């Protein structure tokens, strides 16, 4: 049934009239707020007809119904839905795998950071022989300890870091 085959004006007038009666009843039984809200709803069909918005509403509705009917009864569309579902599953699995890889890299990063620290410790041990004072390396360690001590949650953060929770 096409848009032009329906008598829209009598339909909209009928809906508006029925809404006006219901809004009057709502006004009497539930109060002004409920009656005014029902009146607002009752005027919408007439407003849609007068602004020619019914054509757009009809087009949107018939397109949506056609899409749903095509979706339900067409096996090719269902295969497309299955492929889209597979794509979503692959995105989720790749995200989980990437998260595991990042967690392994983070847990391996402190070990990698400790490995270069040992070779750098050897030159600093040779530094006094080269004439550099050893006290220069000590304040950096003390500053690191002081900044950890300032934070009340440092113990909790260390525990979470050891468990792999960021």
C-alpha positions as CSV (number, residue, x, y, z in Angstrom):
1,X,0.0,0.0,0.0
2,X,1.6,3.3,-1.1
3,X,1.6,6.6,0.7
4,X,-1.0,8.2,-1.6
5,X,-3.5,5.3,-1.3
6,X,-4.2,6.1,2.4
7,X,-6.6,8.9,3.4
8,X,-4.3,10.6,5.8
9,X,-6.4,13.6,6.7
10,X,-9.3,11.7,8.2
11,X,-6.9,9.4,10.0
12,X,-5.0,12.2,11.6
13,X,-8.2,14.1,12.5
14,X,-9.6,10.9,14.1
15,X,-6.4,10.3,16.1
16,X,-6.3,13.9,17.2
17,X,-10.0,13.8,18.3
18,X,-9.5,10.5,20.2
19,X,-6.4,12.0,21.9
20,X,-8.4,15.1,22.8
21,X,-11.1,13.0,24.5
22,X,-8.4,11.0,26.3
23,X,-6.6,14.2,27.4
24,X,-9.8,15.6,28.8
25,X,-10.3,12.4,30.8
26,X,-6.7,12.4,32.0
27,X,-7.1,16.1,33.0
28,X,-10.2,15.3,35.1
29,X,-8.8,12.1,36.7
30,X,-5.1,12.7,37.1
31,X,-4.7,16.5,37.0
32,X,-3.4,19.2,34.8
33,X,0.1,17.9,34.2
34,X,-1.2,14.5,32.9
35,X,-3.9,16.2,30.8
36,X,-1.5,18.6,29.2
37,X,0.9,15.8,28.4
38,X,-1.8,13.8,26.8
39,X,-3.0,16.9,24.8
40,X,0.6,17.3,23.5
41,X,0.6,13.7,22.3
42,X,-2.9,14.1,20.8
43,X,-1.8,17.1,18.6
44,X,1.2,15.3,17.1
45,X,-0.8,13.4,14.3
46,X,-2.4,16.6,13.1
47,X,0.9,18.4,13.2
48,X,2.6,15.6,11.2
49,X,-0.1,15.9,8.5
50,X,0.0,19.7,8.3
51,X,3.8,19.8,8.0
52,X,3.9,16.9,5.5
53,X,6.1,15.0,7.9
54,X,3.9,11.9,7.4
55,X,5.6,11.2,4.1
56,X,9.0,11.0,5.8
57,X,7.6,9.0,8.6
58,X,6.0,6.6,6.1
59,X,9.2,6.3,4.1
60,X,11.3,5.5,7.2
61,X,8.7,3.0,8.5
62,X,8.3,1.2,5.3
63,X,12.1,1.1,4.8
64,X,12.6,-0.3,8.3
65,X,9.9,-3.0,7.8
66,X,11.3,-3.9,4.4
67,X,14.8,-4.2,6.0
68,X,13.5,-6.5,8.8
69,X,11.5,-8.6,6.5
70,X,14.5,-9.0,4.2
71,X,16.7,-9.8,7.1
72,X,14.4,-12.5,8.5
73,X,13.6,-14.3,5.3
74,X,16.8,-14.0,3.3
75,X,19.5,-16.6,3.9
76,X,22.2,-14.5,2.2
77,X,21.5,-11.8,4.7
78,X,21.9,-14.3,7.6
79,X,25.3,-15.4,6.2
80,X,26.3,-11.7,6.3
81,X,25.1,-11.5,9.9
82,X,27.2,-14.6,10.6
83,X,30.3,-13.0,9.0
84,X,29.8,-9.8,11.0
85,X,29.5,-12.0,14.2
86,X,32.8,-13.8,13.3
87,X,34.4,-10.4,12.8
88,X,33.4,-9.3,16.2
89,X,34.7,-12.5,17.8
90,X,38.0,-12.1,16.0
91,X,38.3,-8.5,17.3
92,X,37.7,-9.6,20.8
93,X,40.1,-12.5,20.6
94,X,42.8,-10.3,19.1
95,X,42.3,-7.8,21.9
96,X,42.7,-10.5,24.5
97,X,45.9,-11.8,22.8
98,X,47.3,-8.3,22.6
99,X,46.5,-7.7,26.2
100,X,48.4,-10.9,27.2
101,X,51.3,-9.9,25.0
102,X,51.4,-6.4,26.6
103,X,51.3,-7.9,30.1
104,X,54.2,-10.2,29.3
105,X,56.1,-7.3,27.9
106,X,55.4,-5.2,31.1
107,X,56.4,-8.1,33.4
108,X,59.5,-8.6,31.3
109,X,60.4,-4.9,31.2
110,X,61.5,-4.7,34.8
111,X,63.8,-7.7,34.3
112,X,65.2,-6.0,31.1
113,X,65.6,-2.7,33.1
114,X,67.6,-4.6,35.8
115,X,69.9,-6.2,33.3
116,X,71.4,-2.9,32.0
117,X,71.6,-1.6,35.6
118,X,74.2,-4.3,36.4
119,X,76.7,-3.3,33.6
120,X,76.2,0.4,34.6
121,X,76.9,-0.5,38.2
122,X,80.4,-1.8,37.2
123,X,81.5,1.5,35.6
124,X,80.2,3.4,38.7
125,X,82.2,1.1,40.9
126,X,85.3,1.9,38.7
127,X,84.3,5.6,38.9
128,X,86.1,6.4,42.1
129,X,89.3,5.0,40.5
130,X,88.7,7.3,37.6
131,X,88.4,10.3,40.0
132,X,84.7,10.7,40.1
133,X,83.1,10.9,43.6
134,X,80.8,8.0,44.5
135,X,78.5,10.3,46.4
136,X,77.0,11.5,43.1
137,X,75.2,8.2,42.5
138,X,73.9,8.0,46.1
139,X,71.5,11.1,46.1
140,X,69.6,9.7,43.1
141,X,68.9,6.5,45.1
142,X,67.9,8.5,48.1
143,X,65.6,10.7,46.0
144,X,63.9,7.6,44.6
145,X,63.3,6.3,48.1
146,X,62.1,9.7,49.3
147,X,59.6,10.0,46.5
148,X,58.3,6.5,47.3
149,X,58.0,7.3,51.0
150,X,56.0,10.4,50.3
151,X,53.2,8.4,48.6
152,X,50.9,6.7,51.1
153,X,49.8,4.2,48.5
154,X,53.3,3.1,47.4
155,X,52.9,-0.3,49.2
156,X,49.6,-1.0,47.5
157,X,51.0,0.1,44.1
158,X,54.0,-2.2,44.5
159,X,51.7,-5.1,45.4
160,X,49.5,-4.4,42.4
161,X,52.5,-4.1,40.1
162,X,53.9,-7.4,41.3
163,X,50.5,-9.0,40.6
164,X,50.4,-7.5,37.1
165,X,47.5,-5.2,37.8
166,X,47.9,-1.6,36.6
